Amino acid sequence: MNRSIVFYLVSRLALINGLALLIPLLSALWWGEAGLVYFAPALAAALLAAAFCRYRGRHHKRHLGPGEGAWYMVSAWFLLGLLGMIPYVMAGTFASPVDAFFESVSAFTTTGTSCLADGGAGLPQSLLLWHSLMEWLGGLNFILLLVSVMPQVSGCFGLTLSGHQSVSFSPMVDLEAARQAGLIYLAITAFSMVLYVLAGLPLGMAVNQGLMTMSTSGGDSLFDFSQYDSLALEAAGAVSMLLASGNFLLYWKSWERRDFKSLFCDAEWRTFLTVVVVTGCLVSFHLWRFGVYDGWDNLRYGFFQVLSFISTSGFSSAAYSTWPEFDKYVLFALAFVGGCIGSATGGLKVMRFMVLFKMAAQEMRRTLHPHMVISLKIDGVPVDMKIISRVLSYFFLFMATFFVSMLIISLSGVTPMQAMGMAVGCLSSVGSTMDLFGVADVSVLPAWTKLYCSFLMILGRVEIFSFLVVIQTAFGYLRRRW
């Protein structure tokens, strides 16, 4: 394995993260806060890490293989978690460094579960800005990895099918797909901020909320829509979450062609919208049937929570933890699904479920007609058996990891349902599944549980296969040495 290219790519990531620290640093100085105390050590650590890795990667090759890509993705999330925790440690926000690391990993992986007391109400403005910025950078980092490095490691399990284009990667050039996805991410973030301003939020809060919404930072306790009881604010959040759940590469193509109707020709986007409408109507009807809310409020709160969970944003506009069990289980199931491939959402993604359902239907037809030649197609494009095999493998690994993690987390003393909520919340990057079953304060959990949950968050973002490749290459290296 060529370790030089891994060090080179990590150096660029550390440098970008260091430059991002200048935003809260300068903001803290402007607001009269102790910005140098909070952010200067983190900035110095990021620049030192960038310089060291750049030196180690000075003789890198141009080619990035699957092994190098897997090591880069895994090390990138751990590095971000370590650098992101430094401002919290310097500010004395948490009593334990484990809590600071958990908070940082949760933000960068856009899980949104927080150890902060009172939703961070007592934090300085600059640290709140840094928290939102970590979530936004985490979403952007995932998008860029999704269209650049992941296809080399795992084929992305349908990204090329969803984008209707072949994706290649060379770390030495400006990847066009990454540039397109990044620009769309920036544009929709700005649009989301404008929507929040028009809905009545102050500019500073609108910026923070736009950053959090676009990153689909699930279960974020730093903003609660129910405190405002504003239909306009919920509409701004719903539109932002809906846009954040789509395939950014398809957005770019529609923008280039000035043909936004073509978005609805995409099978994955149509399926996503259908799931939102059907489950939204189902939950709203059930809420109305049990008299949870009055009149149209059932539709208002039902659709918002459905969109929040399927987009893995996890924002709340109602006390869904008190809803009937049926509605809570629907929201729990939606957390598994997630948005479209090519978005920053977590979960298994709609495209993979489409492949699984179509494959199951075709296997039934093949059972009835053994000699029939059947080709699985999505949007008229034949799905290669290699992609189907990867989807099956990923689904099995995801579910196996979920059940094993549920057992491990239950050792911390939580109930089985709470353990399920924590496991899927970490793997799907939607921390609200923890609130769904009564895990309101993760800060009281044992330190080992927080570290394991941090590992699960990273595992969900590297989509499991990358971590397995890292383990395989590590064992191969040890065998050769010993």
N, C-alpha and C positions, 0 to 999 in steps of 0.2 A: 504494500500500500504506500502511496506517495503522500507522506505526512506534510510535506512542504506546502502543498496546495491548501490543506486544511488550515494550517497556521496562517496562510495568506488571507483566506476568506474570513477567518475569525478576527484578524487584525482590522479588516475593513468594518466588520460589525462593531467591534469595540470603539473604533474611531467615530462611527456614526452615532453610537450611543453617547459617547463623550461630548460630541457637538450638541446633541439634544439636551444635555444637562445644562447648557448655557441658557436655555430658555427659562427654566425655573430659577436659575441662579440670578440672572439679570432682573427677573420679575421680583424676586425676593428683595434685591437691593432697591428696586423702585418702590416697593411697598414698605420699606424700612424693617424688613425681617432679617434674621441671621442667616442670610443666604450663603455666605462664605463658610460658615460652620456646617451647614447642611450638605451643600453640594460640591464645595471645592475638593474635599477628599475623594468623593466619587468621581469627579472629573479627572483628578490626578491618577486614580487607579485605572480608569478607562484608557487614558493616554499611555500609561505605562504598559498596560496589557496589549494595547495596539502596537506599541513600539517593539515589545518583546516578540510578539507573534509575527510582526512584519519582518523582523530580523531572522526568525526561524524559517520563514517562508520565502526568503529572498531567492531561492533556487527552485521555485516551484515550476511544474510543468503546466502546459495549457489544458491538458485533458483532466476531467473530473470523472472518476469512475464511481460505481455504486458504493463501494466501501468508503471512499473519501467523502462522498455526499452524505452518507449516513452519519459518519463521525462529525461532520460539520454541523448537521442539523441538531444532533443531540448536544454537542458541546455549546452550540449557540444559545440554546434555551437555558442551560445551566449558567453560562457566563452572564446572560442578561439578568437572571435571578440574583446572582451574587452582586453585580454592579448596582442593581436597582434597590437592594436592601441597605446600602451604605447610608443614604440620606436619613432613613428611618433610625438607623443605629446612632448616627451622630446627633440626631435631634432627641434621642431618648424616648421615642414614641412607644416602644415596646420594652417590656421587662426582659425579654429573651430574644437573642439573635434568631432563634428558630422561627418566632413569630414574624420577624422582619423578613426573613427569607420566604416564608409562606406567603406573606402579603405581596412581595415582589413577584414571585412566580405566578401567583393568582392573577396579578395585574397583567403581566406580560403574556400569559397564555389566554388572556381575556376570559378567565373563569369568573372573576368578580367576587368570589367569596372573600370576606374581610374579617380580620381580627381586630379592627379598629373599634373602640368603644364609642357608642352613640353615633355610629355611621361616620366617624371622622369629624364630628361637629367642632371639636376643639383643636383641630389641626391648623397650623398656619396656612395661609392661602397658597404659598409657594409649594408646600408639600401636597396639597390637594391638586394643584396643577400638575405636579410631577406624577401623581397617581393616575390622573386622566391621560397624561402623555405616555406613560408606560403602557397603558391599555391600547392606546391608538397605535403606538409603535409596534406593539405585539401583533395587532391585527395586520398592519402593513407588512411586517416581517413574515407572517404566515403566508400572505398573498404572494409575496415575492418568492418565497421558497416553493410555494405550490406550483408556480408556473416556470420555475427554473431548475431547482435541485431535485425536487421530489420525483419528476418523471424519470430521472436517471436511476433513482433508487428503487422505486416501486411502480413506475408507470402511472402513478397517481390514480390508478383504478378507475379510469374513465374520463380524465381531464381532456385528453385529446379528442375523445368522442364528443364530449360536451362542447368543446370549443370549435369543433369542426376544422381543426387544423393540427398539424404536426408541431410539437414543441421540442426544441433542442436546446442545449445549454453549452456555453463556453464561458468560463469565468473571466476571460480576458476581453470580452466585448460587451457592449450594451445590449442586453437581450431585449428584443422588440416587445415580446409578450409581457415581460416584467415592466417595461416602461408604460405600456398601455394600461395594464392593471393598476399600476401605481398612480397614474394620472387620474383614472376614474375614481380611485379611492380618495384622492385629494379633492376632486371636484364634488363628490357626493358628501364628503365631510363638510365642506364649505356650505353646500346647499342645506344640510341638516342644521348647521349653526344658524343660518338665516331663518329657517322655519321656527326654531326655538325662540329667536328674537321676536319674530312676528307673533308668536304665541304668548309673548309677555314676559319671558325670562330676561333678567338683566344680562348685559353683554358677557360679563365674565362667566356667569353660570351657563349661558348658552354655549360658549366655547367649550367649557368642560363637558357639558352634556352631549354636545355634538361629537366630541372625541370619543366618549364612552359608547354612544349609540352606534357609531360607525364601526367600532371594533367588535361589536356584539358582545360586550363584556357582561356576561351573564350574572345575574343575581347581585349586581352592584348595590351595596347598601348606602352609597354616598348620595343617591338620589332616589326619592320615592314619589312617584306620580300621585299617589293617593293623598299626600299631604296638601296638594294644590287643588284637587277636585276641579280640574279645568279641562273641559272638552277640547278646547283648542290645543292645549299642551299635549294631551293624549293623542290627538290627531297628528301633530308634528312628530311625536315619537313613533306612531304607527307607520307613517310614511317613511321615516328614516329607517326603521327596522326592516320594512318591506324591501327597500332599495338595497340595504346591506346584505340581504339574503340571496340576491341574484348573482349570476355569473358575470364578473366584471369584464371578462374578455368579450362576452356577447354584447354588453353595454357599449364597449368601444367600437365593435363592428357596426352596431346600429347607429352610433354617432357619426362614424365615418361615412356611412351610406345615407345619412339623414333619413333613415327608414326605421322608425321606432315600432311600426306595426310588426316588423320581422321578429321582435322579441317574443311575440305571442305565437310564432311558428315553432319555437323551440319546445320540444316535448317536456324537458325537465322543468322549465319555467311554468308551463301550463299545468303540469302535475302538482308543482308546489302550490300554485294559486288554488287549485282544486282542493287540495288537502286543507289549506287554510279556511276556505269557504265552508267546506263540509263539516270539519271539526268545530269551526266557530259557530255554525248554526246548531250543531249537536249540543255543544256545551251551553250555549245561550238558551236553547229550549229546555234543557234539563234544569238550569238555574231558575227559569221562569216557572217550570213545573213544580219545583219545591219552594217557590216564593222567596227566593234568596234576595232578589231586588225588585224594585217596582218598574213595571213597564219596559221602556226602551233601555233602561240601565242594564238589563240582562244582556242585551246585544252589545252595549258599549263595553262592559267589563269582560264579557265572555270572549269577544273577538280580540280585545287588546291582550289578554293573557295568553290566548292561543298563539297569536303572532309573536308574543314575547318569548314563549318557550320554544316554538319551532325555529325561530331565528337564533336561539340560544342567547338572546339578549338578557332575558331574565328580569326585566323591569316589572314592577307591580303597580297597578292602579287600584287594586282592591285586596282585601285580606283573603287571598285564595286558600290559605292554610285552614280556614274554617269552612270551606266549601264541602259539599257532599263528596263522598269517597269516589264516586264514579268520575266526577269532573277532575279531581286531583290525579286519578290514574290516567286520564286522557292527556293531561299536561305532562305527566311523567313519561308517557309513551312518546309524545312529540319531541321530548328532549333527546331521544335516541335518533330521531330522523334528521334534524338539522335542516339547513338550507341547501342551496345548489352548490355543486362543485364549481370552484372558481370564485367563491366568496370566502369571507373570514369567519363564517359560522363554524360551529363544532358539529358533533354528531356524525352519523354514518353517511349522510348526504342523500338527497332525493334520487340522484342518478343511480346509486348503488342499489337502492330498494327497487327501482324500476327494472334493473337488470335481474335482480333476484326473483321478482314476481313474474316477469316474462319467461325466465328460465323454468320456473316451476310450472307455468301453464304449458310450456312446450314439452316438458317432460311428461305431463299428463297426456298430451296429444300423441307423443311418441309411444306411450304405453298402449294406447288404443290402436295406433297404426305403426307397428314396428319398422316397416320398410319406408316410411315417409321421410323425405329429406327436409329438415326444418332449419331455417336460418333465423337467428335472433337479430332483429333490427330495431334501432331507435332513430327516429327522424329519417328513416329510409337508409340509414348507414348500417351495414352489417357489423355486428359486434364480434370481434375476434375471440376465439376460445381462450387465448391467453388473458384477455381482460376479464372474461367470465371467471376463469380460475382464480385470478387475483381478488376479484370481488368476493368469491366464496371464502377464500383464505382469510381475507381481512375481516369478514363478518364472523367467522369462527373465532379468530383471535380476539376480536373485540368482545364478543360474548363470554369467551373463556376468561379473559382478563377481568371483565365485570364481575363474574360470579366468584372468582378467586379473591378479588379485592374486597368484595362484600364480606366474605368470611374473615379476611384479615382485619378490616376496619371494625367488625363486630367485637373483636377482642378488646377494643377500647371501652366497652361498656355500653355502647349505644344499642338501640333496638334493631332488629333485622330490617325493618322498613327504613329507618334512619341510615343504616349502613348501605342499603340500596340507593337511597337518594344521594349519599355522599359519593359512592362509587361512580354512578352515571354522571353526576355533576362534574366530577374531576375529569373523567374521560371525554365527556361531550362539551366541556367548557361552558356549563350552564349551572352556576352555583345555586340558583333558586330552587333546584330540586332538593337541596338540603332544608331550606325553609319550608318546603312543601310538606315535609314529614316531621317538622318540629325541631330541627337542628338550628336554633336561632343564634347561638354563640359558639363559634368554633375555637375561640381563644381558650376555652376551658378544657379542650381535648388534650390528651397527653402529647408530649413533644414528638414521640415517634410516629404518632398518627398524622401530625401535621407534615412531618418529613415524608411519610409514605404518600399522603395526598398530593404533596408537591411533586413527587416522582410521577404519580398518576396523571397530573395535569400536563407535565412534559411529555409523558408517553402518549397521551391523547393528541397532542399537537404534532408529534413526529409520526403519528399514525402507526405505531407499534412495530411495523416492519423495519423501520430504520433502526430502532433499538436492538432488534434481533440481529440485524446485520452487524451492528457494533459488537454485540456479544460474540458472534461467530468469528469475526476478524480478530477479536482479542484472544479468543481461545486458540485460533490458528497461530497467532504470534507466540503465545506461550508454549505451544507444542514445538514450534521451530526452535525456540530458545532452550528448552529443557528436554 
